[in-house]
Amino acid sequence: MSRISIVPPGVGMPLYPARKDNACQCADVPTASFGGGMQLQLWALFEGVPQDAERVDVNLGPLGTIKNVALSSA
């Protein structure tokens, strides 16, 4: 999770999840495998996101980029 980044409109550099006490403020990723068609909901907290940003592009590293993802407040 800590390697995932977001790019809000108007922000030149990607933003990475916030850290507290040297730990990512992200959902825990389970170690158990899950089958095809199953869903896994993950979350991460980001700092420095513009207040007026409603959507971002999410870079999932080797999985690719998902465009125009809606934001929600923490």
PQR file with spaces between the fields and no chain letter, atoms N, CA, C, O and H, PARSE charges and radii, in Angstrom:
ATOM       1  N    MET     1       0.814   -1.199    0.000 -0.4000 1.5000
ATOM       2  CA   MET     1       0.000    0.000    0.000 -0.0000 2.0000
ATOM       3  C    MET     1       0.853    1.256    0.000  0.5500 1.7000
ATOM       4  O    MET     1       0.479    2.242   -0.636 -0.5500 1.4000
ATOM       5  N    SER     2       1.974    1.256    0.684 -0.4000 1.5000
ATOM       6  CA   SER     2       2.761    2.471    0.813 -0.0000 2.0000
ATOM       7  C    SER     2       3.356    2.923   -0.518  0.5500 1.7000
ATOM       8  O    SER     2       3.780    4.073   -0.634 -0.5500 1.4000
ATOM       9  H    SER     2       2.278    0.456    1.200  0.4000 1.0000
ATOM      10  N    ARG     3       3.397    2.046   -1.531 -0.4000 1.5000
ATOM      11  CA   ARG     3       3.960    2.416   -2.827 -0.0000 2.0000
ATOM      12  C    ARG     3       2.901    2.968   -3.770  0.5500 1.7000
ATOM      13  O    ARG     3       3.239    3.443   -4.855 -0.5500 1.4000
ATOM      14  H    ARG     3       3.052    1.112   -1.437  0.4000 1.0000
ATOM      15  N    ILE     4       1.636    2.917   -3.389 -0.4000 1.5000
ATOM      16  CA   ILE     4       0.565    3.473   -4.207 -0.0000 2.0000
ATOM      17  C    ILE     4       0.654    4.997   -4.134  0.5500 1.7000
ATOM      18  O    ILE     4       0.943    5.548   -3.072 -0.5500 1.4000
ATOM      19  H    ILE     4       1.362    2.531   -2.508  0.4000 1.0000
ATOM      20  N    SER     5       0.410    5.673   -5.237 -0.4000 1.5000
ATOM      21  CA   SER     5       0.415    7.131   -5.232 -0.0000 2.0000
ATOM      22  C    SER     5      -0.829    7.656   -5.931  0.5500 1.7000
ATOM      23  O    SER     5      -1.450    6.958   -6.734 -0.5500 1.4000
ATOM      24  H    SER     5       0.175    5.225   -6.099  0.4000 1.0000
ATOM      25  N    ILE     6      -1.183    8.895   -5.614 -0.4000 1.5000
ATOM      26  CA   ILE     6      -2.300    9.564   -6.284 -0.0000 2.0000
ATOM      27  C    ILE     6      -1.777   10.843   -6.925  0.5500 1.7000
ATOM      28  O    ILE     6      -0.780   11.414   -6.483 -0.5500 1.4000
ATOM      29  H    ILE     6      -0.679    9.462   -4.962  0.4000 1.0000
ATOM      30  N    VAL     7      -2.466   11.283   -7.972 -0.4000 1.5000
ATOM      31  CA   VAL     7      -2.123   12.537   -8.639 -0.0000 2.0000
ATOM      32  C    VAL     7      -3.400   13.353   -8.784  0.5500 1.7000
ATOM      33  O    VAL     7      -4.181   13.117   -9.706 -0.5500 1.4000
ATOM      34  H    VAL     7      -3.276   10.819   -8.331  0.4000 1.0000
ATOM      35  N    PRO     8      -3.629   14.326   -7.873 -0.5600 1.5000
ATOM      36  CA   PRO     8      -4.788   15.204   -8.000  0.2800 2.0000
ATOM      37  C    PRO     8      -4.569   16.203   -9.134  0.5500 1.7000
ATOM      38  O    PRO     8      -3.425   16.529   -9.448 -0.5500 1.4000
ATOM      39  N    PRO     9      -5.645   16.697   -9.754 -0.5600 1.5000
ATOM      40  CA   PRO     9      -5.498   17.722  -10.787  0.2800 2.0000
ATOM      41  C    PRO     9      -4.755   18.936  -10.234  0.5500 1.7000
ATOM      42  O    PRO     9      -5.034   19.382   -9.121 -0.5500 1.4000
ATOM      43  N    GLY    10      -3.815   19.468  -11.005 -0.4000 1.5000
ATOM      44  CA   GLY    10      -3.085   20.659  -10.600 -0.0000 2.0000
ATOM      45  C    GLY    10      -1.879   20.387   -9.722  0.5500 1.7000
ATOM      46  O    GLY    10      -1.141   21.314   -9.391 -0.5500 1.4000
ATOM      47  H    GLY    10      -3.589   19.106  -11.909  0.4000 1.0000
ATOM      48  N    VAL    11      -1.661   19.130   -9.334 -0.4000 1.5000
ATOM      49  CA   VAL    11      -0.507   18.778   -8.513 -0.0000 2.0000
ATOM      50  C    VAL    11       0.492   18.080   -9.414  0.5500 1.7000
ATOM      51  O    VAL    11       0.179   17.044  -10.001 -0.5500 1.4000
ATOM      52  H    VAL    11      -2.260   18.377   -9.603  0.4000 1.0000
ATOM      53  N    GLY    12       1.699   18.638   -9.531 -0.4000 1.5000
ATOM      54  CA   GLY    12       2.684   18.111  -10.465 -0.0000 2.0000
ATOM      55  C    GLY    12       3.301   16.789  -10.058  0.5500 1.7000
ATOM      56  O    GLY    12       3.553   15.934  -10.907 -0.5500 1.4000
ATOM      57  H    GLY    12       1.953   19.479   -9.054  0.4000 1.0000
ATOM      58  N    MET    13       3.547   16.613   -8.771 -0.4000 1.5000
ATOM      59  CA   MET    13       4.209   15.401   -8.297 -0.0000 2.0000
ATOM      60  C    MET    13       3.192   14.482   -7.619  0.5500 1.7000
ATOM      61  O    MET    13       2.226   14.966   -7.029 -0.5500 1.4000
ATOM      62  H    MET    13       3.342   17.308   -8.082  0.4000 1.0000
ATOM      63  N    PRO    14       3.393   13.171   -7.695 -0.5600 1.5000
ATOM      64  CA   PRO    14       2.468   12.257   -7.034  0.2800 2.0000
ATOM      65  C    PRO    14       2.537   12.392   -5.515  0.5500 1.7000
ATOM      66  O    PRO    14       3.567   12.773   -4.960 -0.5500 1.4000
ATOM      67  N    LEU    15       1.442   12.079   -4.862 -0.4000 1.5000
ATOM      68  CA   LEU    15       1.368   12.078   -3.401 -0.0000 2.0000
ATOM      69  C    LEU    15       1.319   10.629   -2.926  0.5500 1.7000
ATOM      70  O    LEU    15       0.637    9.796   -3.522 -0.5500 1.4000
ATOM      71  H    LEU    15       0.605   11.769   -5.313  0.4000 1.0000
ATOM      72  N    TYR    16       2.045   10.334   -1.851 -0.4000 1.5000
ATOM      73  CA   TYR    16       2.097    8.989   -1.296 -0.0000 2.0000
ATOM      74  C    TYR    16       1.368    8.965    0.040  0.5500 1.7000
ATOM      75  O    TYR    16       1.199   10.019    0.652 -0.5500 1.4000
ATOM      76  H    TYR    16       2.599   11.010   -1.367  0.4000 1.0000
ATOM      77  N    PRO    17       0.929    7.805    0.514 -0.5600 1.5000
ATOM      78  CA   PRO    17       0.184    7.740    1.777  0.2800 2.0000
ATOM      79  C    PRO    17       0.950    8.372    2.934  0.5500 1.7000
ATOM      80  O    PRO    17       2.178    8.314    2.997 -0.5500 1.4000
ATOM      81  N    ALA    18       0.192    8.977    3.847 -0.4000 1.5000
ATOM      82  CA   ALA    18       0.764    9.611    5.035 -0.0000 2.0000
ATOM      83  C    ALA    18       1.380    8.542    5.940  0.5500 1.7000
ATOM      84  O    ALA    18       0.959    7.386    5.941 -0.5500 1.4000
ATOM      85  H    ALA    18      -0.806    9.024    3.796  0.4000 1.0000
ATOM      86  N    ARG    19       2.378    8.956    6.701 -0.4000 1.5000
ATOM      87  CA   ARG    19       3.035    8.044    7.631 -0.0000 2.0000
ATOM      88  C    ARG    19       2.933    8.616    9.045  0.5500 1.7000
ATOM      89  O    ARG    19       2.979    9.830    9.244 -0.5500 1.4000
ATOM      90  H    ARG    19       2.720    9.896    6.700  0.4000 1.0000
ATOM      91  N    LYS    20       2.797    7.730   10.008 -0.4000 1.5000
ATOM      92  CA   LYS    20       2.765    8.124   11.423 -0.0000 2.0000
ATOM      93  C    LYS    20       3.599    7.100   12.185  0.5500 1.7000
ATOM      94  O    LYS    20       3.392    5.895   12.049 -0.5500 1.4000
ATOM      95  H    LYS    20       2.761    6.744    9.846  0.4000 1.0000
ATOM      96  N    ASP    21       4.537    7.585   12.983 -0.4000 1.5000
ATOM      97  CA   ASP    21       5.447    6.695   13.720 -0.0000 2.0000
ATOM      98  C    ASP    21       6.125    5.713   12.772  0.5500 1.7000
ATOM      99  O    ASP    21       6.279    4.535   13.093 -0.5500 1.4000
ATOM     100  H    ASP    21       4.705    8.564   13.094  0.4000 1.0000
ATOM     101  N    ASN    22       6.527    6.204   11.604 -0.4000 1.5000
ATOM     102  CA   ASN    22       7.229    5.434   10.575 -0.0000 2.0000
ATOM     103  C    ASN    22       6.396    4.281   10.004  0.5500 1.7000
ATOM     104  O    ASN    22       6.952    3.324    9.464 -0.5500 1.4000
ATOM     105  H    ASN    22       6.401    7.161   11.343  0.4000 1.0000
ATOM     106  N    ALA    23       5.072    4.368   10.122 -0.4000 1.5000
ATOM     107  CA   ALA    23       4.197    3.339    9.548 -0.0000 2.0000
ATOM     108  C    ALA    23       3.202    3.998    8.601  0.5500 1.7000
ATOM     109  O    ALA    23       2.742    5.113    8.843 -0.5500 1.4000
ATOM     110  H    ALA    23       4.621    5.145   10.560  0.4000 1.0000
ATOM     111  N    CYS    24       2.881    3.302    7.530 -0.4000 1.5000
ATOM     112  CA   CYS    24       1.911    3.803    6.552 -0.0000 2.0000
ATOM     113  C    CYS    24       0.526    3.862    7.177  0.5500 1.7000
ATOM     114  O    CYS    24       0.103    2.914    7.839 -0.5500 1.4000
ATOM     115  H    CYS    24       3.255    2.395    7.333  0.4000 1.0000
ATOM     116  N    GLN    25      -0.186    4.973    6.969 -0.4000 1.5000
ATOM     117  CA   GLN    25      -1.568    5.079    7.441 -0.0000 2.0000
ATOM     118  C    GLN    25      -2.473    4.501    6.358  0.5500 1.7000
ATOM     119  O    GLN    25      -3.141    5.229    5.624 -0.5500 1.4000
ATOM     120  H    GLN    25       0.158    5.743    6.431  0.4000 1.0000
ATOM     121  N    CYS    26      -2.474    3.164    6.278 -0.4000 1.5000
ATOM     122  CA   CYS    26      -3.158    2.434    5.218 -0.0000 2.0000
ATOM     123  C    CYS    26      -3.889    1.238    5.817  0.5500 1.7000
ATOM     124  O    CYS    26      -3.635    0.838    6.953 -0.5500 1.4000
ATOM     125  H    CYS    26      -1.931    2.572    6.873  0.4000 1.0000
ATOM     126  N    ALA    27      -4.787    0.684    5.039 -0.4000 1.5000
ATOM     127  CA   ALA    27      -5.432   -0.564    5.417 -0.0000 2.0000
ATOM     128  C    ALA    27      -4.378   -1.664    5.470  0.5500 1.7000
ATOM     129  O    ALA    27      -3.415   -1.644    4.703 -0.5500 1.4000
ATOM     130  H    ALA    27      -4.993    1.009    4.116  0.4000 1.0000
ATOM     131  N    ASP    28      -4.558   -2.612    6.362 -0.4000 1.5000
ATOM     132  CA   ASP    28      -3.700   -3.788    6.389 -0.0000 2.0000
ATOM     133  C    ASP    28      -4.052   -4.677    5.201  0.5500 1.7000
ATOM     134  O    ASP    28      -5.226   -4.930    4.931 -0.5500 1.4000
ATOM     135  H    ASP    28      -5.340   -2.629    6.985  0.4000 1.0000
ATOM     136  N    VAL    29      -3.046   -5.139    4.506 -0.4000 1.5000
ATOM     137  CA   VAL    29      -3.265   -6.057    3.391 -0.0000 2.0000
ATOM     138  C    VAL    29      -3.199   -7.471    3.948  0.5500 1.7000
ATOM     139  O    VAL    29      -2.178   -7.860    4.515 -0.5500 1.4000
ATOM     140  H    VAL    29      -2.092   -4.933    4.725  0.4000 1.0000
ATOM     141  N    PRO    30      -4.263   -8.242    3.798 -0.5600 1.5000
ATOM     142  CA   PRO    30      -4.253   -9.598    4.370  0.2800 2.0000
ATOM     143  C    PRO    30      -3.222  -10.490    3.693  0.5500 1.7000
ATOM     144  O    PRO    30      -2.937  -10.347    2.504 -0.5500 1.4000
ATOM     145  N    THR    31      -2.677  -11.400    4.465 -0.4000 1.5000
ATOM     146  CA   THR    31      -1.691  -12.329    3.910 -0.0000 2.0000
ATOM     147  C    THR    31      -2.363  -13.521    3.227  0.5500 1.7000
ATOM     148  O    THR    31      -1.730  -14.208    2.425 -0.5500 1.4000
ATOM     149  H    THR    31      -2.908  -11.515    5.431  0.4000 1.0000
ATOM     150  N    ALA    32      -3.630  -13.773    3.534 -0.4000 1.5000
ATOM     151  CA   ALA    32      -4.352  -14.889    2.916 -0.0000 2.0000
ATOM     152  C    ALA    32      -4.707  -14.542    1.471  0.5500 1.7000
ATOM     153  O    ALA    32      -5.048  -13.400    1.164 -0.5500 1.4000
ATOM     154  H    ALA    32      -4.144  -13.215    4.186  0.4000 1.0000
ATOM     155  N    SER    33      -4.625  -15.511    0.612 -0.4000 1.5000
ATOM     156  CA   SER    33      -5.000  -15.279   -0.787 -0.0000 2.0000
ATOM     157  C    SER    33      -6.522  -15.205   -0.904  0.5500 1.7000
ATOM     158  O    SER    33      -7.246  -15.663   -0.020 -0.5500 1.4000
ATOM     159  H    SER    33      -4.347  -16.439    0.862  0.4000 1.0000
ATOM     160  N    PHE    34      -6.986  -14.632   -1.989 -0.4000 1.5000
ATOM     161  CA   PHE    34      -8.415  -14.597   -2.245 -0.0000 2.0000
ATOM     162  C    PHE    34      -8.642  -14.915   -3.712  0.5500 1.7000
ATOM     163  O    PHE    34      -7.814  -14.606   -4.569 -0.5500 1.4000
ATOM     164  H    PHE    34      -6.397  -14.260   -2.706  0.4000 1.0000
ATOM     165  N    GLY    35      -9.783  -15.540   -3.983 -0.4000 1.5000
ATOM     166  CA   GLY    35     -10.059  -16.070   -5.306 -0.0000 2.0000
ATOM     167  C    GLY    35     -10.506  -15.033   -6.317  0.5500 1.7000
ATOM     168  O    GLY    35     -10.855  -13.904   -5.970 -0.5500 1.4000
ATOM     169  H    GLY    35     -10.455  -15.791   -3.287  0.4000 1.0000
ATOM     170  N    GLY    36     -10.486  -15.445   -7.581 -0.4000 1.5000
ATOM     171  CA   GLY    36     -10.949  -14.593   -8.661 -0.0000 2.0000
ATOM     172  C    GLY    36     -12.396  -14.183   -8.461  0.5500 1.7000
ATOM     173  O    GLY    36     -13.226  -14.983   -8.029 -0.5500 1.4000
ATOM     174  H    GLY    36     -10.202  -16.362   -7.863  0.4000 1.0000
ATOM     175  N    GLY    37     -12.690  -12.935   -8.777 -0.4000 1.5000
ATOM     176  CA   GLY    37     -14.041  -12.409   -8.619 -0.0000 2.0000
ATOM     177  C    GLY    37     -14.323  -11.847   -7.239  0.5500 1.7000
ATOM     178  O    GLY    37     -15.322  -11.154   -7.048 -0.5500 1.4000
ATOM     179  H    GLY    37     -12.016  -12.285   -9.128  0.4000 1.0000
ATOM     180  N    MET    38     -13.463  -12.132   -6.275 -0.4000 1.5000
ATOM     181  CA   MET    38     -13.645  -11.580   -4.927 -0.0000 2.0000
ATOM     182  C    MET    38     -13.123  -10.149   -4.904  0.5500 1.7000
ATOM     183  O    MET    38     -12.298   -9.767   -5.734 -0.5500 1.4000
ATOM     184  H    MET    38     -12.651  -12.695   -6.430  0.4000 1.0000
ATOM     185  N    GLN    39     -13.603   -9.372   -3.957 -0.4000 1.5000
ATOM     186  CA   GLN    39     -13.180   -7.982   -3.839 -0.0000 2.0000
ATOM     187  C    GLN    39     -12.470   -7.758   -2.516  0.5500 1.7000
ATOM     188  O    GLN    39     -12.764   -8.412   -1.515 -0.5500 1.4000
ATOM     189  H    GLN    39     -14.273   -9.683   -3.283  0.4000 1.0000
ATOM     190  N    LEU    40     -11.539   -6.830   -2.529 -0.4000 1.5000
ATOM     191  CA   LEU    40     -10.803   -6.452   -1.336 -0.0000 2.0000
ATOM     192  C    LEU    40     -10.807   -4.932   -1.265  0.5500 1.7000
ATOM     193  O    LEU    40     -10.284   -4.269   -2.160 -0.5500 1.4000
ATOM     194  H    LEU    40     -11.301   -6.299   -3.342  0.4000 1.0000
ATOM     195  N    GLN    41     -11.391   -4.376   -0.210 -0.4000 1.5000
ATOM     196  CA   GLN    41     -11.440   -2.929   -0.071 -0.0000 2.0000
ATOM     197  C    GLN    41     -10.241   -2.464    0.748  0.5500 1.7000
ATOM     198  O    GLN    41     -10.025   -2.922    1.870 -0.5500 1.4000
ATOM     199  H    GLN    41     -11.816   -4.915    0.517  0.4000 1.0000
ATOM     200  N    LEU    42      -9.472   -1.556    0.179 -0.4000 1.5000
ATOM     201  CA   LEU    42      -8.304   -0.996    0.834 -0.0000 2.0000
ATOM     202  C    LEU    42      -8.452    0.514    0.935  0.5500 1.7000
ATOM     203  O    LEU    42      -9.184    1.119    0.152 -0.5500 1.4000
ATOM     204  H    LEU    42      -9.647   -1.183   -0.732  0.4000 1.0000
ATOM     205  N    TRP    43      -7.768    1.126    1.889 -0.4000 1.5000
ATOM     206  CA   TRP    43      -7.800    2.577    2.020 -0.0000 2.0000
ATOM     207  C    TRP    43      -6.416    3.074    2.434  0.5500 1.7000
ATOM     208  O    TRP    43      -5.606    2.325    2.981 -0.5500 1.4000
ATOM     209  H    TRP    43      -7.173    0.635    2.525  0.4000 1.0000
ATOM     210  N    ALA    44      -6.172    4.327    2.165 -0.4000 1.5000
ATOM     211  CA   ALA    44      -4.944    4.986    2.597 -0.0000 2.0000
ATOM     212  C    ALA    44      -5.255    6.465    2.826  0.5500 1.7000
ATOM     213  O    ALA    44      -6.102    7.041    2.144 -0.5500 1.4000
ATOM     214  H    ALA    44      -6.830    4.936    1.721  0.4000 1.0000
ATOM     215  N    LEU    45      -4.563    7.074    3.791 -0.4000 1.5000
ATOM     216  CA   LEU    45      -4.716    8.496    4.074 -0.0000 2.0000
ATOM     217  C    LEU    45      -3.611    9.262    3.356  0.5500 1.7000
ATOM     218  O    LEU    45      -2.450    8.854    3.372 -0.5500 1.4000
ATOM     219  H    LEU    45      -3.875    6.606    4.346  0.4000 1.0000
ATOM     220  N    PHE    46      -3.982   10.374    2.727 -0.4000 1.5000
ATOM     221  CA   PHE    46      -3.019   11.205    2.006 -0.0000 2.0000
ATOM     222  C    PHE    46      -3.070   12.619    2.558  0.5500 1.7000
ATOM     223  O    PHE    46      -4.148   13.135    2.854 -0.5500 1.4000
ATOM     224  H    PHE    46      -4.926   10.705    2.714  0.4000 1.0000
ATOM     225  N    GLU    47      -1.910   13.248    2.699 -0.4000 1.5000
ATOM     226  CA   GLU    47      -1.815   14.644    3.119 -0.0000 2.0000
ATOM     227  C    GLU    47      -1.409   15.484    1.921  0.5500 1.7000
ATOM     228  O    GLU    47      -0.746   14.986    1.012 -0.5500 1.4000
ATOM     229  H    GLU    47      -1.034   12.829    2.460  0.4000 1.0000
ATOM     230  N    GLY    48      -1.799   16.754    1.910 -0.4000 1.5000
ATOM     231  CA   GLY    48      -1.415   17.662    0.843 -0.0000 2.0000
ATOM     232  C    GLY    48      -2.322   17.629   -0.364  0.5500 1.7000
ATOM     233  O    GLY    48      -1.993   18.211   -1.399 -0.5500 1.4000
ATOM     234  H    GLY    48      -2.338   17.159    2.649  0.4000 1.0000
ATOM     235  N    VAL    49      -3.470   16.953   -0.254 -0.4000 1.5000
ATOM     236  CA   VAL    49      -4.430   16.915   -1.361 -0.0000 2.0000
ATOM     237  C    VAL    49      -5.188   18.244   -1.365  0.5500 1.7000
ATOM     238  O    VAL    49      -5.690   18.656   -0.319 -0.5500 1.4000
ATOM     239  H    VAL    49      -3.737   16.481    0.586  0.4000 1.0000
ATOM     240  N    PRO    50      -5.284   18.922   -2.504 -0.5600 1.5000
ATOM     241  CA   PRO    50      -6.024   20.187   -2.549  0.2800 2.0000
ATOM     242  C    PRO    50      -7.463   20.017   -2.051  0.5500 1.7000
ATOM     243  O    PRO    50      -8.118   19.019   -2.351 -0.5500 1.4000
ATOM     244  N    GLN    51      -7.943   21.001   -1.291 -0.4000 1.5000
ATOM     245  CA   GLN    51      -9.290   20.940   -0.710 -0.0000 2.0000
ATOM     246  C    GLN    51     -10.379   20.759   -1.759  0.5500 1.7000
ATOM     247  O    GLN    51     -11.396   20.117   -1.497 -0.5500 1.4000
ATOM     248  H    GLN    51      -7.411   21.812   -1.048  0.4000 1.0000
ATOM     249  N    ASP    52     -10.166   21.326   -2.952 -0.4000 1.5000
ATOM     250  CA   ASP    52     -11.216   21.267   -3.971 -0.0000 2.0000
ATOM     251  C    ASP    52     -11.117   20.030   -4.872  0.5500 1.7000
ATOM     252  O    ASP    52     -11.909   19.879   -5.802 -0.5500 1.4000
ATOM     253  H    ASP    52      -9.340   21.848   -3.164  0.4000 1.0000
ATOM     254  N    ALA    53     -10.151   19.146   -4.603 -0.4000 1.5000
ATOM     255  CA   ALA    53      -9.996   17.940   -5.426 -0.0000 2.0000
ATOM     256  C    ALA    53     -11.139   16.966   -5.132  0.5500 1.7000
ATOM     257  O    ALA    53     -11.372   16.601   -3.979 -0.5500 1.4000
ATOM     258  H    ALA    53      -9.507   19.268   -3.847  0.4000 1.0000
ATOM     259  N    GLU    54     -11.833   16.558   -6.160 -0.4000 1.5000
ATOM     260  CA   GLU    54     -12.913   15.585   -6.013 -0.0000 2.0000
ATOM     261  C    GLU    54     -12.545   14.233   -6.604  0.5500 1.7000
ATOM     262  O    GLU    54     -13.101   13.206   -6.214 -0.5500 1.4000
ATOM     263  H    GLU    54     -11.643   16.853   -7.096  0.4000 1.0000
ATOM     264  N    ARG    55     -11.599   14.234   -7.553 -0.4000 1.5000
ATOM     265  CA   ARG    55     -11.177   13.007   -8.221 -0.0000 2.0000
ATOM     266  C    ARG    55      -9.667   13.035   -8.430  0.5500 1.7000
ATOM     267  O    ARG    55      -9.070   14.102   -8.576 -0.5500 1.4000
ATOM     268  H    ARG    55     -11.148   15.068   -7.869  0.4000 1.0000
ATOM     269  N    VAL    56      -9.061   11.862   -8.442 -0.4000 1.5000
ATOM     270  CA   VAL    56      -7.622   11.735   -8.651 -0.0000 2.0000
ATOM     271  C    VAL    56      -7.345   10.541   -9.561  0.5500 1.7000
ATOM     272  O    VAL    56      -8.207    9.687   -9.771 -0.5500 1.4000
ATOM     273  H    VAL    56      -9.546   10.996   -8.323  0.4000 1.0000
ATOM     274  N    ASP    57      -6.134   10.498  -10.092 -0.4000 1.5000
ATOM     275  CA   ASP    57      -5.645    9.297  -10.768 -0.0000 2.0000
ATOM     276  C    ASP    57      -4.860    8.501   -9.723  0.5500 1.7000
ATOM     277  O    ASP    57      -4.083    9.077   -8.962 -0.5500 1.4000
ATOM     278  H    ASP    57      -5.434   11.191   -9.922  0.4000 1.0000
ATOM     279  N    VAL    58      -5.058    7.191   -9.685 -0.4000 1.5000
ATOM     280  CA   VAL    58      -4.399    6.331   -8.709 -0.0000 2.0000
ATOM     281  C    VAL    58      -3.415    5.425   -9.437  0.5500 1.7000
ATOM     282  O    VAL    58      -3.802    4.651  -10.313 -0.5500 1.4000
ATOM     283  H    VAL    58      -5.690    6.723  -10.303  0.4000 1.0000
ATOM     284  N    ASN    59      -2.137    5.528   -9.068 -0.4000 1.5000
ATOM     285  CA   ASN    59      -1.096    4.694   -9.659 -0.0000 2.0000
ATOM     286  C    ASN    59      -0.873    3.496   -8.743  0.5500 1.7000
ATOM     287  O    ASN    59      -0.419    3.648   -7.609 -0.5500 1.4000
ATOM     288  H    ASN    59      -1.823    6.157   -8.357  0.4000 1.0000
ATOM     289  N    LEU    60      -1.195    2.303   -9.241 -0.4000 1.5000
ATOM     290  CA   LEU    60      -1.045    1.075   -8.462 -0.0000 2.0000
ATOM     291  C    LEU    60       0.236    0.326   -8.805  0.5500 1.7000
ATOM     292  O    LEU    60       0.310   -0.893   -8.650 -0.5500 1.4000
ATOM     293  H    LEU    60      -1.565    2.179  -10.162  0.4000 1.0000
ATOM     294  N    GLY    61       1.242    1.058   -9.272 -0.4000 1.5000
ATOM     295  CA   GLY    61       2.526    0.434   -9.593 -0.0000 2.0000
ATOM     296  C    GLY    61       2.391   -0.562  -10.727  0.5500 1.7000
ATOM     297  O    GLY    61       1.920   -0.202  -11.806 -0.5500 1.4000
ATOM     298  H    GLY    61       1.181    2.048   -9.398  0.4000 1.0000
ATOM     299  N    PRO    62       2.793   -1.811  -10.507 -0.5600 1.5000
ATOM     300  CA   PRO    62       2.780   -2.793  -11.588  0.2800 2.0000
ATOM     301  C    PRO    62       1.375   -3.146  -12.087  0.5500 1.7000
ATOM     302  O    PRO    62       1.231   -3.738  -13.156 -0.5500 1.4000
ATOM     303  N    LEU    63       0.349   -2.790  -11.327 -0.4000 1.5000
ATOM     304  CA   LEU    63      -1.027   -3.072  -11.760 -0.0000 2.0000
ATOM     305  C    LEU    63      -1.564   -2.002  -12.697  0.5500 1.7000
ATOM     306  O    LEU    63      -2.597   -2.205  -13.334 -0.5500 1.4000
ATOM     307  H    LEU    63       0.466   -2.309  -10.458  0.4000 1.0000
ATOM     308  N    GLY    64      -0.874   -0.857  -12.794 -0.4000 1.5000
ATOM     309  CA   GLY    64      -1.291    0.205  -13.697 -0.0000 2.0000
ATOM     310  C    GLY    64      -1.954    1.365  -12.982  0.5500 1.7000
ATOM     311  O    GLY    64      -1.957    1.434  -11.753 -0.5500 1.4000
ATOM     312  H    GLY    64      -0.034   -0.693  -12.276  0.4000 1.0000
ATOM     313  N    THR    65      -2.513    2.275  -13.762 -0.4000 1.5000
ATOM     314  CA   THR    65      -3.147    3.488  -13.243 -0.0000 2.0000
ATOM     315  C    THR    65      -4.637    3.442  -13.479  0.5500 1.7000
ATOM     316  O    THR    65      -5.098    3.065  -14.557 -0.5500 1.4000
ATOM     317  H    THR    65      -2.510    2.219  -14.761  0.4000 1.0000
ATOM     318  N    ILE    66      -5.393    3.829  -12.459 -0.4000 1.5000
ATOM     319  CA   ILE    66      -6.843    3.957  -12.572 -0.0000 2.0000
ATOM     320  C    ILE    66      -7.137    5.447  -12.596  0.5500 1.7000
ATOM     321  O    ILE    66      -6.765    6.163  -11.666 -0.5500 1.4000
ATOM     322  H    ILE    66      -5.019    4.135  -11.583  0.4000 1.0000
ATOM     323  N    LYS    67      -7.793    5.923  -13.635 -0.4000 1.5000
ATOM     324  CA   LYS    67      -8.063    7.347  -13.827 -0.0000 2.0000
ATOM     325  C    LYS    67      -9.392    7.751  -13.180  0.5500 1.7000
ATOM     326  O    LYS    67     -10.338    6.966  -13.112 -0.5500 1.4000
ATOM     327  H    LYS    67      -8.095    5.342  -14.390  0.4000 1.0000
ATOM     328  N    ASN    68      -9.432    8.989  -12.715 -0.4000 1.5000
ATOM     329  CA   ASN    68     -10.680    9.646  -12.316 -0.0000 2.0000
ATOM     330  C    ASN    68     -11.392    8.948  -11.154  0.5500 1.7000
ATOM     331  O    ASN    68     -12.603    8.735  -11.212 -0.5500 1.4000
ATOM     332  H    ASN    68      -8.664    9.628  -12.771  0.4000 1.0000
ATOM     333  N    VAL    69     -10.651    8.591  -10.099 -0.4000 1.5000
ATOM     334  CA   VAL    69     -11.203    7.922   -8.923 -0.0000 2.0000
ATOM     335  C    VAL    69     -11.747    8.980   -7.962  0.5500 1.7000
ATOM     336  O    VAL    69     -11.063    9.963   -7.678 -0.5500 1.4000
ATOM     337  H    VAL    69      -9.667    8.764  -10.051  0.4000 1.0000
ATOM     338  N    ALA    70     -12.973    8.790   -7.458 -0.4000 1.5000
ATOM     339  CA   ALA    70     -13.588    9.730   -6.528 -0.0000 2.0000
ATOM     340  C    ALA    70     -12.891    9.678   -5.175  0.5500 1.7000
ATOM     341  O    ALA    70     -12.500    8.606   -4.712 -0.5500 1.4000
ATOM     342  H    ALA    70     -13.529    7.991   -7.689  0.4000 1.0000
ATOM     343  N    LEU    71     -12.737   10.846   -4.541 -0.4000 1.5000
ATOM     344  CA   LEU    71     -12.151   10.952   -3.210 -0.0000 2.0000
ATOM     345  C    LEU    71     -13.248   11.012   -2.145  0.5500 1.7000
ATOM     346  O    LEU    71     -14.370   11.436   -2.422 -0.5500 1.4000
ATOM     347  H    LEU    71     -13.055   11.716   -4.917  0.4000 1.0000
ATOM     348  N    SER    72     -12.918   10.590   -0.943 -0.4000 1.5000
ATOM     349  CA   SER    72     -13.801   10.824    0.190 -0.0000 2.0000
ATOM     350  C    SER    72     -12.940   11.333    1.337  0.5500 1.7000
ATOM     351  O    SER    72     -11.742   11.052    1.385 -0.5500 1.4000
ATOM     352  H    SER    72     -12.007   10.245   -0.718  0.4000 1.0000
ATOM     353  N    SER    73     -13.528   12.067    2.245 -0.4000 1.5000
ATOM     354  CA   SER    73     -12.756   12.620    3.361 -0.0000 2.0000
ATOM     355  C    SER    73     -12.630   11.560    4.455  0.5500 1.7000
ATOM     356  O    SER    73     -13.466   10.667    4.595 -0.5500 1.4000
ATOM     357  H    SER    73     -14.500   12.295    2.206  0.4000 1.0000
ATOM     358  N    ALA    74     -11.553   11.699    5.218 -0.4000 1.5000
ATOM     359  CA   ALA    74     -11.283   10.717    6.298 -0.0000 2.0000
ATOM     360  C    ALA    74     -12.158   10.991    7.499  0.5500 1.7000
ATOM     361  O    ALA    74     -12.076   10.278    8.498 -0.5500 1.4000
ATOM     362  H    ALA    74     -10.874   12.424    5.105  0.4000 1.0000
